[in-house]
Amino acid sequence: MSDILQRLTAILEQRKQANPDESYVARLHAAGLNKILEKVGEEATEVILAAKDGDQRELLHETADLWFHSLVMLSHLNLSAADVLAELERRASEQNTTER
């Protein structure tokens, strides 16, 4: 599962340096953090609406958009999906410890 996250992380890092006229991701980075956060918020709202409507196909589509824009945000802040996965792993390990 993390293979796609690794590939996306590499692509997003490359696109940070790309020409904003040729790359959507580069345009987002050039527009700055506030624009990226605006997109994350927009996509989060669309996920909520799709979930409420019960349309699974639309929910998957919008969730993918949210994850993608979240990855752009992380990249802009010099973080990655690996950092999030490490945090989830830490929490899972902590949960296992407290349940014993």
C-alpha positions as CSV (number, residue, x, y, z in Angstrom):
1,M,0.0,0.0,0.0
2,S,2.8,2.5,0.8
3,D,4.4,2.0,-2.7
4,I,2.0,4.5,-4.2
5,L,2.7,6.9,-1.4
6,Q,6.4,6.6,-2.0
7,R,5.9,7.2,-5.7
8,L,3.6,10.2,-5.1
9,T,6.1,11.7,-2.5
10,A,8.9,11.4,-5.1
11,I,6.7,13.0,-7.8
12,L,5.6,15.8,-5.5
13,E,9.2,16.6,-4.6
14,Q,10.2,16.8,-8.2
15,R,7.2,19.1,-9.0
16,K,8.2,21.5,-6.3
17,Q,11.0,22.6,-8.7
18,A,8.9,22.4,-11.8
19,N,7.7,25.3,-13.9
20,P,4.3,26.6,-12.4
21,D,3.1,27.1,-16.0
22,E,3.5,23.4,-16.7
23,S,2.6,21.8,-13.3
24,Y,-0.5,22.0,-11.1
25,V,1.6,21.1,-8.1
26,A,4.3,23.7,-8.9
27,R,1.5,26.3,-9.2
28,L,0.2,25.4,-5.8
29,H,3.7,25.6,-4.3
30,A,4.2,29.0,-6.0
31,A,0.9,30.3,-4.7
32,G,2.0,29.5,-1.2
33,L,0.8,27.7,1.9
34,N,-2.5,29.6,2.2
35,K,-3.6,28.5,-1.3
36,I,-2.6,24.9,-0.5
37,L,-4.5,25.0,2.8
38,E,-7.5,26.4,1.0
39,K,-7.5,23.4,-1.4
40,V,-7.2,21.0,1.6
41,G,-10.2,22.7,3.2
42,E,-12.2,22.6,0.0
43,E,-11.5,18.9,-0.5
44,A,-12.3,18.1,3.1
45,T,-15.7,19.8,2.6
46,E,-16.3,17.8,-0.6
47,V,-15.4,14.5,1.3
48,I,-18.0,15.4,4.0
49,L,-20.7,16.1,1.4
50,A,-20.0,12.9,-0.5
51,A,-20.1,10.9,2.6
52,K,-23.4,12.5,3.7
53,D,-24.9,11.8,0.2
54,G,-23.9,8.1,0.5
55,D,-22.3,8.0,-3.0
56,Q,-19.3,5.6,-2.5
57,R,-17.8,6.3,-5.9
58,E,-17.8,10.1,-5.3
59,L,-16.6,9.6,-1.7
60,L,-13.5,7.7,-3.0
61,H,-12.9,10.3,-5.6
62,E,-13.1,13.2,-3.2
63,T,-11.0,11.3,-0.5
64,A,-8.3,10.8,-3.1
65,D,-8.4,14.5,-3.8
66,L,-8.1,15.3,-0.1
67,W,-5.2,12.9,0.4
68,F,-3.4,14.3,-2.7
69,H,-3.8,17.9,-1.5
70,S,-2.7,16.8,2.0
71,L,0.4,15.3,0.5
72,V,1.1,18.6,-1.3
73,M,0.7,20.4,2.0
74,L,3.1,18.0,3.7
75,S,5.6,18.4,0.9
76,H,5.4,22.2,1.1
77,L,6.1,21.9,4.8
78,N,9.0,19.5,4.2
79,L,7.2,16.5,5.6
80,S,6.0,13.4,3.8
81,A,3.6,10.5,3.9
82,A,6.3,8.5,5.6
83,D,6.2,10.9,8.5
84,V,2.4,10.4,8.8
85,L,2.8,6.6,8.6
86,A,5.5,6.7,11.3
87,E,3.1,8.7,13.5
88,L,0.3,6.2,12.9
89,E,2.8,3.4,13.7
90,R,3.8,5.1,16.9
91,R,0.1,5.5,17.9
92,A,-0.7,1.8,17.0
93,S,2.3,0.7,19.1
94,E,1.2,2.9,22.0
95,Q,-2.4,1.6,21.7
96,N,-1.1,-2.0,21.9
97,T,0.9,-1.2,25.0
98,T,-2.0,0.4,26.8
99,E,-4.4,-2.5,25.9
100,R,-2.3,-5.1,27.6
